[in-house]
Amino acid sequence: MELDAVAEELYGVRPDEFTAARNQRAAAARKDGDRQLADQIKALRRPTLSAWASNLLVREQPEVVEPLIRLGEGLRQAHRDLDGEQLRALSRQQHALIAAMSRQARQLAAEAGQHVSEDVRQEVEQTLRAVLADPDAAQQWAKGRLTKPLDPTTGFAAAGGRRLRLVTPPAPQPERRDQDKKTGRAEAEQRRRRQVEEVRQEAEAAEQELRESQERAARDHGAAQDAKERVADLHQRISELTEQRKGLAAQAREAEAEERRVRDRQRDSDRAARQAQRRADAAAARLKRLSGDM
């Protein structure tokens, strides 16, 4: 028994089953004489419900791990490069991916017999945002052994582990304040216009994505309905063919019985014919003898 294997097993069970399973493994290690391992197992912490749901997502669908980690790397690189266009594109992808993954975690938990509340689902999303922001958090999450939700860090890590931050400009000199105020107002107005334009573009992009999603959903719904009807038709055909097969099987059994009856009658007829032939031959012989005596 090894600690890593025990931990891998324990963090896969539901939180309400964790303590009993942990104590059982610790007792088994103690019984085997490995007191150090027993103490290490006993020290394993029971995960919160949201941490367990996050672990469940990693364990049941490991294919989601790499896309989220790559997205986090892309977001952090976009922050370092101050690439606004890339940030907007990745941010939309981030919101969609986190929402989908949190729903999937909730569904997996339900399939495992564990209800997940809206508050717990939000903690799962919080953990996923932490994974995007912090590579260390991503490594913890990918192991599937969280004991509590991860906290999203403020901002994204820059090169060398530094944090991106705003640089405060030096205070303006008194004699330039009036001009700077005018310049500041003009720049603020330009920034506002840029922000309005960016928001408008994002809104248009979101509306386009919504329309495309609705169109895909409509197509998928139609295809699903067609497939459902096709399945129903095939089941009906199977039922009809099954009944037809039963009828043909009954007819075949009746034909076989009739064949046996005909063979039996044929044998009886052949036997009767042979007997009649023998009687005819005997009568002809007697007639011949009698004719000779006369």
C-alpha positions in Angstrom: 0.0 0.0 0.0 1.4 3.4 -1.0 0.2 6.9 -0.1 -0.1 8.1 -3.7 -2.4 5.1 -4.6 -4.5 5.6 -1.5 -4.9 9.3 -2.1 -5.8 8.6 -5.8 -8.6 6.3 -4.6 -9.9 8.5 -1.7 -10.2 11.7 -3.7 -12.4 9.8 -6.2 -15.1 8.9 -3.6 -17.9 11.3 -2.7 -17.2 13.7 0.2 -19.8 12.0 2.5 -17.9 8.7 2.0 -14.4 10.1 2.3 -13.9 10.0 6.1 -15.0 6.4 6.5 -12.9 5.3 3.5 -9.8 7.2 4.8 -10.1 5.7 8.3 -10.5 2.3 6.8 -7.3 2.7 4.8 -5.4 4.1 7.7 -6.5 1.2 9.9 -5.4 -1.3 7.3 -1.9 0.4 7.1 -1.7 0.4 10.9 -2.6 -3.3 10.9 0.2 -4.0 8.4 2.6 -2.3 10.8 3.2 0.8 8.8 2.3 3.5 11.4 3.9 6.3 9.3 1.7 5.5 6.3 -1.3 5.3 8.6 -0.6 8.8 10.0 -0.1 10.2 6.5 -3.4 8.7 5.3 -5.1 10.0 8.4 -3.8 13.5 7.6 -5.5 13.6 4.2 -8.2 16.2 4.2 -11.7 15.6 3.1 -12.5 17.7 0.0 -15.3 20.3 0.0 -18.2 19.5 -2.3 -17.0 22.0 -5.0 -13.4 20.7 -4.8 -14.8 17.1 -5.2 -16.9 18.2 -8.2 -13.8 19.9 -9.7 -11.8 16.7 -9.1 -14.6 14.6 -10.6 -14.5 16.7 -13.8 -10.7 16.0 -14.2 -11.0 12.3 -13.4 -14.1 11.5 -15.5 -13.2 13.8 -18.5 -9.4 14.2 -18.6 -9.7 15.4 -22.2 -10.9 18.8 -20.8 -7.7 19.4 -18.9 -5.4 20.3 -21.7 -7.8 22.8 -23.5 -8.3 24.8 -20.3 -4.6 24.9 -19.5 -3.8 26.0 -23.1 -6.4 28.7 -22.9 -4.9 30.0 -19.6 -1.5 30.1 -21.3 -2.9 32.1 -24.2 -4.7 34.6 -21.8 -1.6 35.1 -19.8 0.5 35.7 -23.0 -2.1 38.1 -24.3 -1.9 40.0 -21.0 1.8 40.2 -21.3 1.6 41.4 -24.9 -1.2 43.8 -24.1 -3.0 42.3 -27.1 -6.5 43.7 -26.8 -8.0 41.9 -29.8 -6.6 38.5 -28.7 -7.8 39.2 -25.1 -11.3 39.8 -26.3 -11.4 36.7 -28.4 -9.9 34.5 -25.7 -12.2 36.1 -23.1 -15.3 35.0 -25.0 -13.8 31.6 -25.3 -13.1 31.6 -21.6 -16.6 32.4 -20.6 -18.1 29.8 -22.8 -15.6 27.1 -21.8 -16.0 27.7 -18.0 -19.8 27.7 -18.2 -19.8 24.5 -20.2 -17.3 22.8 -17.8 -19.1 23.9 -14.7 -22.4 22.5 -16.1 -20.6 19.2 -17.0 -19.1 19.0 -13.4 -22.6 19.5 -12.0 -24.0 16.8 -14.4 -21.2 14.3 -13.4 -21.9 14.9 -9.7 -25.6 14.3 -10.3 -24.8 11.0 -12.1 -22.7 10.1 -9.1 -25.7 10.6 -6.8 -24.6 14.0 -5.4 -26.7 17.2 -5.8 -24.7 20.3 -6.5 -26.2 23.7 -5.6 -25.8 26.9 -7.5 -23.4 28.2 -4.9 -21.2 25.1 -5.3 -21.3 25.4 -9.1 -20.1 29.0 -8.7 -17.2 27.7 -6.6 -16.3 25.3 -9.4 -16.3 28.2 -11.8 -14.1 30.1 -9.4 -11.6 27.2 -9.4 -11.6 27.1 -13.2 -10.9 30.8 -13.4 -8.0 30.3 -11.0 -6.7 27.6 -13.3 -6.7 30.1 -16.2 -5.0 32.8 -14.1 -2.3 30.8 -12.3 -0.1 27.9 -13.8 0.5 26.6 -10.2 -3.3 26.4 -9.7 -3.6 24.7 -13.0 -1.1 22.0 -11.9 -3.0 21.5 -8.6 -6.3 21.1 -10.4 -5.0 18.7 -13.1 -4.0 16.2 -10.3 -7.7 15.8 -9.3 -7.0 16.0 -5.6 -8.2 19.4 -4.5 -9.5 19.7 -1.0 -11.0 23.2 -1.4 -11.9 25.6 -4.2 -9.0 27.6 -5.7 -9.1 31.4 -5.5 -8.6 33.3 -8.8 -5.6 35.5 -8.5 -5.9 39.2 -9.2 -4.6 39.7 -12.8 -2.4 37.3 -14.8 1.2 36.5 -14.2 3.7 38.3 -16.4 7.2 37.2 -17.4 9.4 36.2 -14.6 6.5 35.7 -12.2 5.7 39.4 -11.9 2.2 40.7 -11.9 0.9 43.2 -14.4 0.0 46.5 -12.8 -0.9 50.0 -13.8 1.8 52.6 -13.7 0.8 55.9 -12.1 2.1 58.9 -14.0 3.9 61.6 -12.1 1.8 64.5 -10.9 1.6 67.4 -13.3 3.4 70.7 -12.6 1.1 73.6 -11.4 1.7 75.7 -14.5 0.6 72.9 -16.8 -2.5 71.9 -15.0 -5.1 73.7 -17.1 -3.6 72.4 -20.4 -3.3 68.9 -18.9 -6.9 69.0 -17.8 -8.0 69.8 -21.4 -5.7 67.2 -22.7 -6.9 64.7 -20.1 -10.6 65.4 -21.0 -9.9 64.9 -24.7 -8.0 61.7 -24.0 -10.7 60.5 -21.6 -13.3 61.2 -24.4 -11.2 59.3 -26.9 -10.9 56.4 -24.5 -14.6 56.5 -23.8 -15.3 56.4 -27.5 -12.9 53.5 -28.0 -14.5 51.6 -25.2 -18.0 52.3 -26.6 -16.8 51.0 -30.0 -15.2 48.0 -28.4 -18.3 47.1 -26.4 -20.4 47.6 -29.6 -18.2 45.3 -31.5 -18.3 42.7 -28.7 -22.1 43.0 -28.6 -22.3 42.5 -32.3 -20.0 39.5 -32.1 -22.0 38.1 -29.3 -25.2 38.5 -31.2 -23.6 36.8 -34.2 -22.5 33.9 -32.1 -26.0 33.7 -30.6 -27.6 33.6 -34.0 -25.1 30.9 -35.2 -25.7 28.9 -32.0 -29.5 29.2 -32.4 -29.2 28.1 -36.0 -27.0 25.1 -35.1 -29.4 24.2 -32.3 -32.3 24.3 -34.7 -30.5 22.1 -37.2 -29.4 19.7 -34.5 -33.0 19.6 -33.1 -34.3 18.8 -36.6 -31.7 16.2 -37.1 -32.4 14.7 -33.7 -36.1 14.6 -34.5 -35.5 12.9 -37.9 -33.2 10.4 -36.2 -35.9 9.7 -33.5 -38.5 9.1 -36.2 -36.1 6.9 -38.1 -35.5 4.8 -34.9 -39.2 4.6 -34.3 -39.8 3.4 -37.9 -37.0 0.8 -37.6 -38.4 -0.5 -34.3 -41.9 -0.7 -36.0 -40.3 -2.6 -38.9 -38.5 -4.9 -36.5 -41.8 -5.6 -34.7 -43.6 -6.3 -38.0 -40.8 -8.6 -39.3 -40.7 -10.4 -35.9 -44.5 -11.1 -36.2 -44.0 -12.1 -39.8 -41.2 -14.4 -38.8 -43.4 -16.0 -36.1 -46.2 -16.5 -38.7 -43.7 -18.1 -41.2 -42.3 -20.3 -38.5 -45.8 -21.5 -37.6 -46.5 -22.2 -41.3 -43.2 -24.0 -41.6 -44.0 -26.2 -38.6 -47.5 -27.0 -40.1 -45.9 -27.8 -43.5 -43.4 -30.1 -41.8 -46.3 -31.9 -40.0 -48.3 -32.2 -43.3 -45.2 -33.6 -45.0 -44.9 -36.3 -42.3 -48.6 -37.1 -42.6 -48.3 -37.4 -46.4 -45.2 -39.7 -46.0 -47.2 -41.8 -43.6 -50.1 -42.1 -46.0 -47.7 -42.8 -48.8 -46.2 -45.7 -46.9 -49.7 -47.1 -46.0 -50.7 -46.8 -49.7 -47.5 -48.5 -50.9 -48.1 -51.3 -48.3 -51.8 -51.7 -49.4 -50.7 -51.7 -53.1 -48.2 -54.5 -52.4 -50.7 -56.5 -50.5 -53.3 -56.1 -53.3 -50.7 -57.1 -55.8 -50.0 -60.3 -53.9 -53.7 -61.1 -53.7 -54.2 -60.4 -57.4 -51.2 -62.7 -58.2 -52.5 -65.4 -56.0 -56.0 -65.2 -57.5 -54.6 -65.3 -61.0 -52.5 -68.4 -60.1 -55.6 -70.2 -58.7 -57.6 -69.3 -61.8 -54.9 -70.7 -64.0 -54.8 -73.9 -62.1 -58.5 -74.3 -62.2 -58.5 -73.7 -65.9 -55.9 -76.4 -66.5 -57.9 -78.9 -64.5 -60.9 -78.4 -66.8 
